[in-house]
Amino acid sequence: MNTNQKLNLTMLCDFYELTMGDGYFENGYKDRITYFDLFFRSVPDDGGFAIAAGLEQVIDYIQDLHFSKEDIDYLRERNLFSKDFLEYLASFRFTGDVFAVPEGTPVFPKEPILTVRAPAIEAQLIETYLLLAINHQSLIATKANRVVRAAQGRTVLEFGSRRAQGADAAILGARAAYIGGCHGTACTISDQMFGVKAGGTMAHSWVQMFDSQYEAFVTYCRKYPHNATLLVDTYDSLQSGVPDAIRAFNEVLRPMGITNCGIRIDSGDMTYLTKKARQMLDEAGWTDCKITVSNALDEYRIQDLLQQGACIDAFGVGERLITARSEPVFGGVYKLAAVEKENGEIIPRIKISENVAKITNPHFKKLYRLFANDTGKAIADYMCLHDEVVDDSKDLVIFDPEATWKQKTVYNFTAKELQVPVFKNGELVYERPTLAQIHEYCLQQVDTLWDEVKRFENPHTYYVDLSQKLWDIKYQLLKNKGKL
């Protein structure tokens, strides 16, 4: 492969998608319309909700979906695939429909983040990439949102590139972290590609390069007087680091009338060090000097630091964010929900398992979120058949799909359909928002959730209820082993 060419990701698929595709082709299912749902079964870290992300990359992938001559030659050499199937792949393009929840939306287990309606081979072939794109970025966006909420309005920067599992994980991880609420990144290319504002000042090597720490600080302040954040823990944070920073600020910044500056601490007892550093800075007249901390932070450590009274203005969060270290798998799956006959009749399909969590919700569905008109808060999500419409001018009775005796009447509410059309007959119909718009949308939507749902420990269960019609179909399929 010529590494100077743009990488064609069409072959980034599980091999069984190709063997099944050939089987569909040979058995007359090439043009059979199918419906697949992409959803997840549980929230990472036992949280109350997740954040949907990765749709932008899904769009780019589908628009570029094609098999190159080299791809066809490789498949021919495997001696597994029919000549007619390979000819079909040579002119392959996606012709189906895609519906998706916009990036930045809080989402919950078992509801479709993305739905594909397409001929069987097309819908099957895109499974792997859709899952890896949505799984990875939703995981990082979800983790980032937890970290941002723990920081209670303080700045959070993503610092994890060097600990990410590969270049894509670093670049797209920074993008997802920004969607989840981070203010910026240390990853320069993510700024260049996506506009995730990149920033940074110095490493310990800068301080070590000079004959003295004081000289290193003064030199930096002279070079970057409007971006002077000094790393003070190379030798001793309180005995020399903060005092040398204050001296450099006094010598360089004060004569220029600059008061916007900062220090960063990357090791030690953060609570003790930041309290003492704040006291020293204030006593020296640098009350506007910001204190940033970094080093193996996550939502729990940030929460603890703030509860202990640490004096921190900003957090640089690295490896535990970019790798979602506490639970590094999102667990999204892609399951067949229905097939369509030539006459347009939609036949529901269900995956049945002794593991109740793996039983799927059948049919081509519509997903609503119900908002209380008096508070603006989300009440519940509501899954129904694709042709059902929620009339929010009338009361609606919803029930727990597993504990059906648990019922609730919803009134004075607004029903909002969550999925939006993305592709129609293979053509993009979705107006892509900017990343900054997605970032703001995410923060706004998270604010519609009750605080009880946002708890880190034992969050309140947010219900995703089924309509009576959908529940009846699911029950009949379960009762009759997949047949209506």
C-alpha distance (Angstrom), angle and dihedral (degrees) to the residues before:
residue distance angle dihedral
M1 . . .
N2 3.79 . .
T3 3.81 102.8 .
N4 3.82 90.6 -160.9
Q5 3.80 90.6 68.1
K6 3.78 124.8 83.1
L7 3.79 108.8 -89.5
N8 3.80 111.5 -108.6
L9 3.81 106.0 -140.2
T10 3.80 97.1 -167.7
M11 3.80 90.3 100.8
L12 3.79 90.2 52.6
C13 3.78 89.2 102.7
D14 3.77 137.2 108.4
F15 3.79 110.0 -92.6
Y16 3.78 91.6 -123.8
E17 3.79 89.3 65.8
L18 3.80 87.3 65.5
T19 3.80 96.0 43.5
M20 3.80 90.3 48.5
G21 3.81 89.4 46.1
D22 3.78 91.5 55.4
G23 3.79 89.0 47.1
Y24 3.79 91.9 51.2
F25 3.81 89.2 48.0
E26 3.80 94.7 51.1
N27 3.81 93.6 45.4
G28 3.78 98.4 49.7
Y29 3.81 98.7 -101.8
K30 3.81 96.2 113.1
D31 3.80 93.5 106.6
R32 3.79 98.6 31.7
I33 3.80 109.2 125.2
T34 3.79 113.8 -126.9
Y35 3.80 135.4 -176.7
F36 3.81 120.7 -141.3
D37 3.81 127.4 -176.7
L38 3.81 124.5 -153.2
F39 3.80 110.2 -154.1
F40 3.80 141.5 139.8
R41 3.77 130.6 -123.7
S42 3.81 105.3 -146.6
V43 3.80 138.1 15.7
P44 3.83 115.7 -110.0
D45 3.80 116.1 -107.1
D46 3.82 89.3 15.4
G47 3.79 87.4 -78.9
G48 3.77 127.1 162.1
F49 3.81 97.6 -113.9
A50 3.79 145.0 -3.8
I51 3.82 133.3 -133.0
A52 3.81 119.6 -120.7
A53 3.80 114.4 -131.3
G54 3.80 140.3 151.8
L55 3.81 101.0 64.5
E56 3.81 92.8 120.8
Q57 3.80 91.1 61.0
V58 3.81 91.2 45.4
I59 3.80 89.0 55.8
D60 3.81 92.6 50.0
Y61 3.80 90.9 47.9
I62 3.81 95.5 50.5
Q63 3.79 92.7 46.4
D64 3.82 90.8 53.9
L65 3.80 96.0 41.0
H66 3.84 109.4 136.6
F67 3.78 140.7 121.4
S68 3.78 115.9 -117.4
K69 3.79 125.0 -145.3
E70 3.81 88.0 -103.6
D71 3.81 90.1 54.0
I72 3.82 92.5 51.5
D73 3.81 91.3 46.1
Y74 3.80 90.5 52.4
L75 3.80 92.4 49.6
R76 3.80 91.6 47.0
E77 3.81 90.2 53.5
R78 3.80 90.1 57.0
N79 3.84 88.8 67.8
L80 3.81 91.0 -144.6
F81 3.77 104.6 100.9
S82 3.78 130.8 74.3
K83 3.80 120.8 -113.2
D84 3.82 91.5 -120.9
F85 3.80 91.7 52.0
L86 3.80 92.0 51.2
E87 3.81 90.0 49.9
Y88 3.80 88.2 51.4
L89 3.80 90.9 51.9
A90 3.80 91.8 49.0
S91 3.82 89.8 68.1
F92 3.81 96.1 31.1
R93 3.79 122.4 145.4
F94 3.80 133.6 156.1
T95 3.82 112.0 -97.8
G96 3.79 101.6 168.3
D97 3.79 139.7 96.5
V98 3.79 127.9 -96.1
F99 3.79 126.3 -165.2
A100 3.80 120.1 -173.8
V101 3.76 145.2 171.8
P102 3.84 107.4 -110.8
E103 3.78 117.1 -104.3
G104 3.78 113.7 -92.3
T105 3.81 94.3 35.4
P106 3.83 117.4 132.8
V107 3.80 106.4 -119.0
F108 3.78 135.6 -171.5
P109 3.80 138.1 -148.2
K110 3.81 120.6 -70.5
E111 3.80 96.7 9.6
P112 3.82 117.3 115.8
I113 3.79 113.0 -103.0
L114 3.78 87.9 -178.6
T115 3.83 133.7 11.8
V116 3.80 125.5 -162.8
R117 3.80 123.1 -158.9
A118 3.78 108.1 -174.6
P119 3.80 145.3 119.2
A120 3.79 110.1 -64.0
I121 3.81 98.6 -105.3
E122 3.81 93.2 46.9
A123 3.80 94.1 47.1
Q124 3.80 91.7 46.9
L125 3.78 96.4 46.2
I126 3.81 96.2 57.7
E127 3.82 94.6 50.8
T128 3.81 99.0 99.9
Y129 3.78 98.6 47.4
L130 3.79 93.7 44.1
L131 3.78 90.1 52.6
L132 3.79 96.6 46.3
A133 3.82 92.8 46.9
I134 3.80 96.0 46.9
N135 3.81 95.4 36.7
H136 3.79 95.9 51.5
Q137 3.77 100.6 43.2
S138 3.81 94.8 38.8
L139 3.80 88.6 52.7
I140 3.81 93.9 51.6
A141 3.81 94.1 41.1
T142 3.80 89.6 51.3
K143 3.81 92.6 49.4
A144 3.80 91.5 45.6
N145 3.78 91.6 52.2
R146 3.80 90.5 53.5
V147 3.80 90.5 50.8
V148 3.80 92.6 46.9
R149 3.80 92.0 50.1
A150 3.80 90.4 49.7
A151 3.83 89.3 54.5
Q152 3.83 90.4 61.5
G153 3.79 97.6 -141.8
R154 3.80 97.5 -34.9
T155 3.79 119.5 127.5
V156 3.81 116.2 -87.3
L157 3.80 120.6 -165.6
E158 3.80 125.6 -169.9
F159 3.82 108.8 -124.0
G160 3.81 102.6 167.7
S161 3.82 109.9 103.4
R162 3.80 96.6 111.4
R163 3.81 92.1 51.8
A164 3.81 97.1 44.2
Q165 3.80 120.7 112.9
G166 3.78 96.2 -108.0
A167 3.78 138.6 -34.1
D168 3.81 97.2 -68.1
A169 3.80 90.7 50.1
A170 3.81 89.9 53.6
I171 3.80 97.0 44.3
L172 3.79 99.1 40.9
G173 3.79 91.2 34.7
A174 3.79 89.4 61.4
R175 3.80 88.8 50.0
A176 3.80 92.0 50.6
A177 3.80 92.1 45.7
Y178 3.79 89.1 55.0
I179 3.80 90.5 50.8
G180 3.80 88.4 52.0
G181 3.80 91.7 55.0
C182 3.81 109.8 -84.0
H183 3.79 113.5 142.4
G184 3.80 96.7 -139.0
T185 3.78 147.6 -33.8
A186 3.77 143.3 -115.7
C187 3.83 88.9 -132.5
T188 3.79 107.6 103.1
I189 3.80 97.4 -167.1
S190 3.81 91.0 55.5
D191 3.79 87.8 59.1
Q192 3.79 91.0 47.3
M193 3.81 93.7 48.3
F194 3.80 103.4 33.9
G195 3.79 108.6 12.7
V196 3.82 95.0 -110.8
K197 3.79 96.7 154.5
A198 3.80 109.7 -113.0
G199 3.78 122.4 -152.6
G200 3.76 143.0 162.7
T201 3.78 142.5 138.2
M202 3.79 121.2 -161.0
A203 3.79 146.4 -18.5
H204 3.80 128.3 -141.9
S205 3.82 88.3 -95.6
W206 3.82 89.9 68.3
V207 3.79 90.3 58.2
Q208 3.79 92.3 44.4
M209 3.81 92.3 49.5
F210 3.81 93.1 69.2
D211 3.77 129.5 68.4
S212 3.79 90.0 -115.2
Q213 3.79 137.9 17.8
Y214 3.79 89.6 -125.5
E215 3.82 91.2 55.7
A216 3.82 89.9 49.5
F217 3.80 91.5 52.5
V218 3.80 95.6 45.3
T219 3.79 91.6 48.1
Y220 3.78 91.6 51.0
C221 3.80 93.7 47.3
R222 3.80 90.2 51.8
K223 3.79 92.0 49.0
Y224 3.82 96.7 43.4
P225 3.82 107.6 19.5
H226 3.81 92.4 160.4
N227 3.80 94.1 47.4
A228 3.78 102.2 40.5
T229 3.79 108.6 149.5
L230 3.81 108.0 151.0
L231 3.80 125.1 -155.8
V232 3.80 102.8 -132.5
D233 3.82 105.3 179.8
T234 3.82 102.1 72.9
Y235 3.81 91.9 105.9
D236 3.81 112.3 -2.3
S237 3.79 121.1 -17.4
L238 3.80 99.6 -152.6
Q239 3.80 103.2 25.1
S240 3.80 96.8 49.9
G241 3.80 113.1 -10.0
V242 3.80 101.3 67.0
P243 3.84 94.4 34.1
D244 3.83 91.0 52.1
A245 3.81 90.3 47.0
I246 3.80 90.9 52.2
R247 3.82 90.6 49.1
A248 3.81 90.8 50.8
F249 3.81 91.9 47.8
N250 3.81 90.3 49.3
E251 3.79 93.6 48.9
V252 3.79 100.6 41.8
L253 3.80 112.0 18.0
R254 3.80 103.7 34.6
P255 3.82 95.1 59.7
M256 3.82 87.6 51.2
G257 3.80 91.9 51.6
I258 3.80 92.1 -118.1
T259 3.79 116.2 146.3
N260 3.80 98.8 161.7
C261 3.81 105.2 98.8
G262 3.77 141.0 116.3
I263 3.78 151.3 -158.8
R264 3.81 129.5 -137.8
I265 3.79 127.8 -149.7
D266 3.79 117.4 -161.6
S267 3.81 103.3 175.9
G268 3.78 145.2 24.9
D269 3.79 133.7 42.8
M270 3.78 99.4 -21.1
T271 3.79 96.0 -166.1
Y272 3.80 94.9 51.4
L273 3.80 95.3 39.4
T274 3.80 96.1 48.2
K275 3.79 93.0 47.3
K276 3.80 91.7 51.5
A277 3.80 92.9 41.9
R278 3.81 91.1 51.1
Q279 3.77 90.4 51.5
M280 3.82 92.3 49.3
L281 3.81 93.3 47.2
D282 3.80 93.6 47.5
E283 3.78 92.7 48.2
A284 3.81 88.8 52.2
G285 3.79 90.9 52.5
W286 3.82 96.5 -105.4
T287 3.79 96.3 122.5
D288 3.82 92.3 145.0
C289 3.80 92.9 54.2
K290 3.82 108.7 116.8
I291 3.80 123.9 -137.8
T292 3.80 117.6 -142.7
V293 3.80 123.7 -174.3
S294 3.79 131.4 -165.6
N295 3.83 139.1 166.6
A296 3.84 123.9 108.6
L297 3.80 95.6 -22.0
D298 3.78 127.0 166.4
E299 3.80 136.2 162.0
Y300 3.80 93.8 -80.7
R301 3.79 96.1 49.6
I302 3.80 91.3 45.3
Q303 3.79 90.2 50.1
D304 3.80 90.8 50.5
L305 3.81 93.3 47.7
L306 3.78 92.8 52.9
Q307 3.81 92.8 45.1
Q308 3.82 87.6 54.2
G309 3.80 91.1 54.4
A310 3.81 98.9 -107.0
C311 3.81 112.4 174.3
I312 3.80 100.5 -128.4
D313 3.79 129.6 150.2
A314 3.80 100.1 178.3
F315 3.80 140.6 15.3
G316 3.79 128.9 -146.5
V317 3.80 105.7 -155.6
G318 3.78 118.4 -169.1
E319 3.77 135.4 156.4
R320 3.80 98.5 13.4
L321 3.79 90.1 55.0
I322 3.80 103.5 38.9
T323 3.82 91.7 47.2
A324 3.82 96.3 33.4
R325 3.78 82.5 -132.5
S326 3.80 97.6 -173.1
E327 3.82 91.7 58.8
P328 3.81 112.5 1.0
V329 3.82 98.8 -177.5
F330 3.80 124.2 74.0
G331 3.78 95.0 -166.0
G332 3.78 101.3 -144.0
V333 3.81 116.5 166.5
Y334 3.81 135.4 -165.1
K335 3.79 115.2 -140.0
L336 3.79 137.1 175.5
A337 3.81 109.7 -110.5
A338 3.81 103.1 172.4
V339 3.80 147.0 -10.9
E340 3.77 127.4 -142.7
K341 3.79 127.1 -133.3
E342 3.80 122.5 -139.0
N343 3.80 89.4 -101.7
G344 3.80 90.6 57.9
E345 3.80 96.5 -104.3
I346 3.80 111.1 146.1
I347 3.81 114.6 -138.1
P348 3.83 113.8 -160.7
R349 3.80 120.2 -132.0
I350 3.81 127.3 -162.3
K351 3.79 135.8 -166.4
I352 3.81 108.9 -137.8
S353 3.78 122.3 -162.4
E354 3.79 139.5 167.0
N355 3.79 83.1 -126.7
V356 3.81 98.3 78.9
A357 3.81 92.0 -155.9
K358 3.82 89.2 63.9
I359 3.80 95.9 56.3
T360 3.80 107.9 110.5
N361 3.80 132.6 -140.9
P362 3.81 107.6 -114.3
H363 3.81 134.1 -141.7
F364 3.78 137.6 35.1
K365 3.78 101.4 -56.9
K366 3.76 144.1 -167.0
L367 3.81 122.4 -144.0
Y368 3.81 124.1 -148.4
R369 3.79 132.5 -177.6
L370 3.79 115.3 -149.3
F371 3.82 116.1 -144.8
A372 3.81 125.4 -167.6
N373 3.80 109.8 -121.4
D374 3.80 94.1 -146.4
T375 3.83 97.7 51.9
G376 3.80 104.7 17.7
K377 3.80 88.2 -130.6
A378 3.80 123.9 138.2
I379 3.80 112.6 -105.6
A380 3.81 102.0 -175.3
D381 3.79 142.8 -42.6
Y382 3.77 120.1 -105.4
M383 3.80 126.3 -153.9
C384 3.77 118.4 -163.0
L385 3.78 140.7 156.5
H386 3.80 116.5 -67.0
D387 3.79 92.7 -108.2
E388 3.81 96.7 47.7
V389 3.81 119.2 102.6
V390 3.79 124.9 -158.2
D391 3.80 110.9 -134.3
D392 3.81 102.6 -152.4
S393 3.81 91.1 -173.4
K394 3.79 86.9 76.0
D395 3.80 133.8 55.0
L396 3.80 114.8 -93.5
V397 3.80 126.4 -151.6
I398 3.80 112.4 -146.4
F399 3.80 128.1 -178.2
D400 3.78 139.3 -167.8
P401 3.83 106.1 -96.8
E402 3.81 91.7 -143.3
A403 3.80 100.9 35.6
T404 3.80 95.6 35.4
W405 3.80 94.5 179.4
K406 3.81 88.2 69.4
Q407 3.80 103.1 91.1
K408 3.77 135.0 167.5
T409 3.79 133.1 -173.0
V410 3.80 112.0 -136.9
Y411 3.81 116.6 -155.4
N412 3.80 138.0 166.5
F413 3.79 91.0 27.5
T414 3.78 141.7 132.7
A415 3.80 120.6 -132.4
K416 3.82 116.3 -146.7
E417 3.79 121.8 -170.7
L418 3.81 107.2 -130.8
Q419 3.79 104.8 -162.2
V420 3.80 117.9 72.3
P421 3.83 129.2 -166.0
V422 3.80 111.6 -95.5
F423 3.81 104.2 166.4
K424 3.81 127.3 20.0
N425 3.81 117.5 -171.0
G426 3.78 88.3 -17.2
E427 3.80 94.8 -53.2
L428 3.79 123.2 115.1
V429 3.82 110.4 -113.7
Y430 3.80 98.0 165.0
E431 3.78 120.9 102.0
R432 3.77 103.4 -138.0
P433 3.80 115.1 -132.5
T434 3.78 119.7 -139.0
L435 3.78 117.6 -101.4
A436 3.80 89.8 -111.5
Q437 3.80 89.1 55.3
I438 3.80 90.8 50.0
H439 3.82 89.9 50.1
E440 3.80 92.1 52.7
Y441 3.81 92.5 42.7
C442 3.80 90.5 53.8
L443 3.79 93.1 52.2
Q444 3.81 90.8 47.8
Q445 3.80 93.7 48.8
V446 3.81 94.1 47.3
D447 3.79 86.6 53.2
T448 3.82 89.1 61.6
L449 3.82 89.7 65.1
W450 3.78 120.5 90.6
D451 3.81 116.0 -110.0
E452 3.80 88.9 -116.6
V453 3.82 89.6 64.2
K454 3.82 90.4 49.3
R455 3.82 96.4 55.2
F456 3.80 114.7 122.7
E457 3.78 92.3 -144.2
N458 3.82 121.9 51.3
P459 3.80 96.5 -16.5
H460 3.77 119.3 -161.7
T461 3.82 111.9 -93.7
Y462 3.78 110.8 -108.9
Y463 3.79 108.1 -148.4
V464 3.77 125.8 -127.1
D465 3.79 102.9 -167.0
L466 3.79 131.0 -167.9
S467 3.78 125.2 -133.3
Q468 3.78 115.9 -112.6
K469 3.82 91.4 -108.7
L470 3.80 93.4 51.0
W471 3.79 92.6 45.0
D472 3.82 91.2 50.4
I473 3.81 91.5 52.4
K474 3.81 91.9 47.6
Y475 3.81 91.5 48.4
Q476 3.82 92.2 50.6
L477 3.79 91.8 48.8
L478 3.80 90.9 50.2
K479 3.79 91.9 46.3
N480 3.81 93.3 48.7
K481 3.83 97.8 40.4
G482 3.80 95.6 -107.4
K483 3.81 99.4 -33.9
L484 3.80 126.8 106.3
